[in-house]
Amino acid sequence: MKLAIDFRHEAIGEIDAAYEWYSEQHVGLAEQFLDALLKQFSEIQSTPARWAKLYRQIRACPMRRFPFVIYYQLFFDQVTIIAVQHGHRSPRAWRSRA
């Protein structure tokens, strides 16, 4: 069973910014990023406890091909995406959202 997924508005902004950046780098790269991101979201929905807790029940799921980490919180009936952050940013940048 896949859990519902909810997004913090900051995470949506991060996804939009990454998509725009990749679209400026190479034709089709933004779509590849989005496909990889959607696949990771699907894996999180299917097996949300797979990734370790880092801080206040927040878990981190690194993307495979792209240098981003998806930070999320697991609730009884849903997963909330807290941040989709580039791996070079400080891992504490999203903590104010928790």
N, C-alpha and C positions, 0 to 999 in steps of 0.2 A: 504494500500500500504506500502510495506517495503522499507525503504531507503537503498541505497548502504552503505556498511561499509568499512572503510579504517583504517589501523593500523599504528601508529608510530612505527618505528623499536624498540624503547625502550620497548614498550608494548609487542611486540612479544618476546623479550628477557625475560621479566618478566613471560609471559605465559610458555615459555619453561623451565625456572628455576623452576617454581611451579610444572609443570608436572613431571619434573625429581625428585624433592624432594618427591612428593606424590608416585611416582613409587617405591622409595626406602623404603617407610614406610609400605606399605601393598599391596598385590597383588590385582589389580583391582581398587585401590583408585585413581590412576592417570586418568583412563578412566572415573571414576565417576566425578572427578573434571572437566575434559574436557566436559563431557555431560552437567554438570551444567553451565559451562561457555558459551557453545553454546546456551543453553536455555536463559540465560540472554542476550546474544547478540541479539537473535531473539526478545525478549521483547523490548529491546532498539530500534531495527529497526522498530518495529510495533508501539510503543508509546514513541517516544524519548523525548517528553516534560513532561513525567510523573515524572521525578526526578528533584529535585530543582537545580538551578544554585548555584555554590559555589564561583567561582572566574573567572572573565573574560569570561563569557559565558560557563564555563566548568561545567558539571553536574556530580554528583556522584551516582552510582547505586551499593548498597551493594549486595553481593551475599547472598543467604539464608543459604546454608549449610556450605559453606567454608568461612573462615575469610578474604575475599578479597573484595576490592572496585574497580569498573570499573569507571574510569574517562573518560569522552567523551565530545566532542563538536558537537553540532548540526548545520549543515549548511542547505541551501535550499534543496539540492538534495542528501546529504549524512550525515553519522555520522562518525566522526573520533575518534577512540579509542586512548586516550592520554597515559593512564597507566592502568595496572591491578596490583594493589598494595595490599600487605598484610595489614590487618587492624591495625597491631601493629606498622607499620612504621609511621613516621611523615606524617600527611596529607598534609604537604607543600613540600614534597620531589619531587613531580611531577611538581610543579609550574614553574620551569624553562623551561618546555616544552610548556607552554601555549603561 
